Amino acid sequence: MKKIRCGVIGVGFVGPHHIEAMRRLGFVEVTAISTSNIETARKKAERLNVPKAYGSYEELLGDPEIDVVDIVTPNNLHHRITLAAIARGKHVISDKPLAMTPAEAKEMMQAARDAGVVNAVTFNYRYNPLVQQARVMVANGEIGKVNFVHGCYLQEWLLYETDFSWRLEPEKGGAACAIGDIGSHWCDTAQYITGLRIVSVLADLSTTIKTRKRPLGSREAFAAAGADETEDYKVTVDDLASVLVRFDNGARGGFSVGQVCPGHKNDLRVEVNGSRASLEWLQERPNELWIGRRGEPNGVLLKDPGLLHESIRHYAALPGGHNEAWPDAFKNLMNNIFTFIAEGRDPKTADGILFPTFEDGYRINCIIDAIVKSSAAGGRWVEVEY
């Protein structure tokens, strides 16, 4: 397969995991990284064994050897970097959420379409084998008509007042923190499994810790506070939220997100209740799919290629009993994106694009925007404007 060269912009917490997923494919070469500081970029390039380091994204985009850019920066930089990359003719992968606002996301989507470049958003949970299995079961009518979709995405890494992230700063993360960061994942995963779209929301966003200790230096996501110097920071965005949703088929649903929930490390849950059966998938137990029925025993389908639907069996790379999880789903996503690029397929005309595109990212931005508006209005139903 044709070798593809990728440059990664931003190498904080998740950037190195993107690099690892690409390298597992065998036909992707990570040739360069960039950060806003050249010394930091050089140190991280040496640690990650990446040949080139740049002190700005502009320098990286000017590298003619790079085919694809992977943007893993704070949200406020996605828009400008994406447009600059598209202007250079680069294919673009962006971390989620795609943009700060629906307007930004729509401009990015249109620019990518006009330029004919491949565009993708890293909604990686889709590519767990049992999420794929759940989607097939719903599409094949095995659970009947979808009536109710519910769940949560709970974490604990912002539990203390000394915990901090750029996501808490609206000028960097946007108008929503937990909703934008992990609520975006829940909405995408729920819609992907069911094949439905969220059309209206009723939300209650809250700030549990209203004053935090912001470090004067940088700190990566999930990193505990150290002895670094801090200042008091008034928090205005959510760290806890509950949302009711309505889907385009008339189904109802709801979910909660929070990053101040002790004991919940990365607890994403999606349950779908149909007219014939129910399904539930838990990210912290990714090799199990719970199946609930009336009139016969409930069961748990364990990840085993031989037990999965033939159309998605390839997402399970290992035999039954050999667990696959978060890094493997990310690898599956990257494989779909880079295989599409390596085969020279045209995003304007290709059928069956097997990865989330900027259109998916735009739609999630629209949902986030409606959630923020609903909460700001005191908790009333708001239509999602696509």
C-alpha positions in Angstrom: 0.0 0.0 0.0 1.1 3.5 -0.7 3.0 5.1 2.2 1.3 8.2 3.6 3.2 10.9 5.5 1.5 12.7 8.4 2.3 15.7 10.5 0.8 16.0 14.0 0.0 19.5 15.3 -0.2 19.4 19.1 1.3 16.6 21.2 -0.2 17.0 24.7 -2.1 14.1 26.3 -3.8 12.5 23.2 -1.4 13.4 20.4 1.0 10.6 21.2 -1.9 8.1 21.2 -2.8 9.3 17.7 0.8 8.7 16.7 0.8 5.2 18.2 -2.4 4.3 16.3 -1.0 5.5 13.0 2.3 3.6 13.4 0.4 0.4 14.1 -1.0 0.5 10.5 2.4 -0.1 8.9 1.9 2.3 5.9 1.7 5.6 7.7 4.9 7.5 8.6 4.7 10.3 11.2 7.3 12.6 9.7 6.8 15.8 11.8 5.2 17.3 14.9 4.7 20.9 15.9 4.0 22.8 19.1 4.0 26.5 19.9 7.5 26.2 21.4 10.3 24.8 19.3 12.3 23.4 22.3 9.2 21.5 23.5 8.6 20.3 20.0 12.2 19.0 19.7 12.1 17.2 23.1 8.8 15.5 22.2 10.0 14.6 18.7 13.1 13.0 20.2 11.0 11.1 22.8 8.5 9.9 20.1 11.2 9.2 17.5 9.7 11.7 15.0 12.2 13.0 12.5 11.2 16.7 12.3 10.1 19.2 14.9 8.5 22.6 14.2 7.8 25.6 16.5 4.6 26.6 14.7 1.9 24.9 12.7 2.7 27.3 9.7 6.1 25.7 9.4 4.7 22.2 9.5 2.1 23.0 6.9 4.9 24.3 4.6 6.6 20.9 4.6 6.0 19.5 1.1 6.6 15.9 2.2 3.5 15.9 4.5 0.3 14.5 2.9 -2.0 14.7 6.0 -2.2 16.9 9.1 -3.6 15.7 12.4 -4.8 18.6 14.5 -4.7 17.8 18.3 -4.7 21.3 19.7 -7.1 23.3 22.0 -10.4 23.8 20.3 -9.9 27.5 19.4 -7.1 26.6 17.0 -9.0 24.0 15.0 -10.6 26.4 12.6 -7.6 28.5 11.6 -5.2 25.5 11.3 -7.8 23.5 9.3 -8.4 26.3 6.8 -4.6 26.9 6.4 -4.0 23.1 5.9 -6.8 22.9 3.3 -5.3 25.9 1.5 -2.1 23.9 1.2 -3.9 20.9 -0.2 -3.4 18.7 2.9 -5.9 16.1 4.0 -7.1 17.0 7.6 -7.9 15.0 10.7 -9.2 17.0 13.6 -9.8 16.1 17.2 -13.3 16.6 18.6 -15.2 18.9 18.9 -14.5 20.0 15.4 -14.8 23.7 16.2 -15.8 26.4 18.7 -19.2 27.1 17.0 -21.4 25.6 14.3 -20.5 28.6 12.0 -16.8 27.7 12.3 -17.5 24.0 11.7 -19.7 24.7 8.7 -17.0 26.9 7.1 -14.4 24.1 7.7 -16.8 21.5 6.2 -17.4 23.6 3.1 -13.7 24.5 2.6 -12.8 20.8 2.7 -15.6 19.9 0.2 -14.6 22.7 -2.2 -10.9 21.6 -2.1 -11.7 17.9 -2.4 -9.5 16.9 0.6 -10.2 14.0 2.9 -11.6 15.3 6.2 -12.1 13.4 9.4 -13.0 13.9 13.1 -11.7 11.5 15.8 -15.0 10.1 17.2 -13.1 6.9 18.0 -15.6 5.0 20.1 -17.5 4.0 17.0 -14.7 1.6 16.1 -14.9 -0.7 19.1 -16.0 -4.1 17.7 -19.1 -4.3 20.0 -20.2 -0.8 19.1 -20.1 -1.9 15.5 -22.1 -5.1 16.4 -24.7 -3.0 18.2 -25.1 -0.8 15.2 -25.6 -3.8 12.9 -28.1 -5.3 15.3 -30.2 -2.1 15.4 -30.0 -1.6 11.6 -31.0 -5.2 11.0 -34.1 -4.8 13.2 -33.0 -7.2 15.8 -34.2 -5.0 18.7 -37.2 -3.6 16.9 -38.1 0.1 16.8 -35.8 2.2 18.9 -37.9 3.9 21.6 -35.4 5.1 24.2 -31.7 5.9 24.2 -29.9 6.8 27.4 -26.6 6.7 29.2 -23.8 8.9 30.6 -20.2 9.8 30.2 -18.6 10.4 33.6 -15.0 11.1 34.7 -13.2 12.3 37.8 -10.2 14.1 36.6 -11.6 17.6 37.4 -12.8 16.6 40.9 -10.5 18.9 42.9 -10.2 22.7 42.8 -6.5 22.1 42.0 -7.4 20.2 38.8 -7.3 22.4 35.7 -7.4 22.2 31.9 -7.6 24.7 29.1 -11.0 23.2 28.4 -12.3 25.2 31.4 -11.3 28.4 29.6 -14.1 29.4 27.2 -11.7 31.3 24.9 -9.9 28.1 24.3 -12.4 25.3 24.8 -15.7 27.0 23.8 -19.0 27.7 25.6 -19.2 24.2 27.0 -16.6 22.2 28.8 -17.8 18.7 29.8 -20.6 18.8 27.1 -18.1 19.8 24.4 -15.3 17.5 25.5 -17.2 14.2 26.4 -20.8 15.0 25.7 -19.8 15.2 22.0 -18.6 11.6 22.2 -21.9 10.4 23.8 -24.0 12.1 21.2 -21.9 10.8 18.3 -21.8 7.2 19.7 -25.6 7.2 20.5 -26.4 8.5 17.0 -24.0 6.1 15.3 -25.4 3.0 17.1 -29.0 3.9 16.4 -28.7 5.5 13.0 -30.9 8.3 14.4 -30.3 12.1 14.7 -30.9 14.2 17.8 -33.4 16.9 16.8 -34.2 18.8 20.0 -32.7 19.0 23.5 -33.5 20.2 27.0 -30.4 20.8 29.1 -29.2 21.7 32.6 -25.5 22.7 32.7 -23.9 23.4 36.0 -20.5 24.4 37.5 -19.7 22.3 40.6 -16.4 24.0 41.3 -16.7 27.7 40.7 -13.2 28.7 41.6 -10.2 26.7 40.6 -6.4 27.0 41.0 -5.1 27.7 37.5 -1.4 26.8 37.0 0.7 29.6 35.6 2.4 27.1 33.4 0.9 24.4 31.1 -0.5 21.1 32.3 -1.7 18.2 30.2 -5.2 16.6 30.5 -5.6 14.1 33.3 -2.4 15.3 35.0 -2.6 15.8 38.7 -1.7 19.1 40.3 1.9 19.4 41.4 3.9 22.1 43.1 3.4 24.6 40.2 2.5 28.1 41.0 -1.3 28.9 40.6 -3.8 31.7 40.5 -7.5 31.7 41.4 -9.7 31.3 38.3 -13.5 31.8 38.2 -15.0 29.0 36.2 -18.0 29.9 34.0 -18.4 26.6 32.0 -19.9 23.3 32.9 -18.3 20.4 34.7 -21.6 18.6 35.2 -24.7 18.4 32.9 -27.9 16.5 32.3 -29.7 16.6 28.9 -33.0 15.2 27.6 -33.1 14.5 23.9 -35.6 13.7 21.2 -34.6 11.8 18.0 -35.9 12.1 14.5 -37.9 8.9 14.7 -39.8 10.1 17.8 -37.6 8.2 20.2 -36.8 9.9 23.6 -33.6 9.8 25.5 -31.3 11.4 28.0 -27.7 11.5 29.2 -25.5 13.0 31.9 -21.9 14.0 31.7 -19.6 15.0 34.4 -15.9 15.3 35.1 -16.2 15.6 38.9 -17.5 12.1 39.6 -15.2 10.1 41.9 -14.4 6.6 40.8 -15.5 7.1 37.2 -12.3 7.0 35.2 -13.7 7.1 31.6 -17.3 5.8 32.1 -19.1 6.1 28.7 -22.4 4.2 28.6 -25.0 3.9 25.9 -28.2 1.9 26.3 -30.8 1.5 23.5 -34.2 0.2 24.3 -36.2 -1.1 21.4 -39.7 -2.7 20.9 -38.2 -6.2 21.0 -34.9 -6.0 22.9 -32.3 -3.7 24.5 -28.6 -3.2 24.1 -26.0 -1.6 26.4 -22.3 -1.0 25.8 -19.9 0.3 28.5 -16.6 1.8 27.5 -14.9 0.5 30.6 -16.0 -3.0 29.8 -15.6 -2.7 26.0 -15.5 -6.5 25.3 -19.1 -7.0 26.4 -22.4 -6.1 24.9 -25.4 -6.6 27.2 -28.6 -7.8 25.4 -31.9 -7.6 27.3 -35.1 -9.4 26.3 -38.6 -10.0 27.8 -39.7 -13.6 28.0 -36.2 -15.1 27.8 -32.9 -14.7 29.6 -30.8 -11.6 29.3 -27.3 -12.3 27.9 -23.9 -10.8 27.4 -22.2 -11.1 24.0 -18.4 -11.3 24.5 -16.1 -9.9 21.8 -15.2 -12.9 19.6 -14.8 -12.5 15.8 -16.7 -15.7 15.2 -19.7 -14.3 17.1 -19.8 -11.0 15.3 -21.7 -10.1 12.2 -19.6 -10.9 9.2 -19.7 -7.3 7.9 -17.9 -5.9 10.9 -15.9 -8.9 12.1 -12.7 -7.4 10.8 -12.8 -4.7 13.6 -11.9 -7.4 16.1 -8.2 -8.1 15.4 -7.7 -10.7 18.1 -9.4 -14.1 18.9 -12.0 -14.3 21.7 -10.6 -14.0 25.1 -8.0 -11.5 24.0 -9.3 -8.1 25.1 -9.4 -5.1 22.8 -10.1 -1.6 24.0 -9.5 2.2 23.6 -6.2 2.0 21.6 -7.5 -0.6 19.3 -10.6 1.4 18.5 -8.4 4.3 17.7 -6.3 2.1 15.4 -9.4 1.0 13.6 -10.5 4.6 13.0 -7.1 5.6 11.7 -7.0 2.6 9.5 -10.2 3.5 7.8 -9.1 7.1 7.3 -5.6 6.4 6.0 -6.7 3.5 3.8 -9.2 5.8 2.1 -6.3 8.3 1.5 -3.8 5.7 0.4 -6.3 4.3 -2.2 -6.7 7.7 -3.7 -10.4 7.8 -3.2 -12.3 11.0 -3.8 -14.4 12.2 -0.8 -16.7 14.0 -3.2 -17.8 10.9 -5.1 -16.9 7.9 -2.9 -19.6 5.7 -1.4 -19.4 4.1 2.0 -17.0 6.5 3.8 -16.2 4.6 6.9 -15.1 7.4 9.2 -16.6 10.5 10.7 -16.3 13.5 8.4 -16.4 17.2 9.0 -20.2 16.9 8.3 -20.5 14.7 11.4 -18.4 17.1 13.3 -20.6 20.0 12.2 -23.7 18.2 13.3 -22.3 17.5 16.8 -21.3 21.2 17.0 -24.9 22.1 16.3 -26.1 19.8 19.1 -23.6 21.3 21.6 -24.8 24.8 20.6 -28.5 23.8 21.2 -27.6 22.3 24.6 -25.9 25.5 25.7 -28.8 27.6 24.5 -31.3 25.4 26.3 -29.5 25.6 29.6 -29.0 29.4 29.2 -32.7 29.8 28.7 -33.4 28.1 32.0 -33.9 24.6 30.7 -36.4 24.6 27.8 -36.7 22.5 24.7 -34.5 23.9 21.8 -34.5 22.6 18.3 -31.1 21.6 16.9 -30.5 23.9 13.9 -28.5 22.0 11.3 
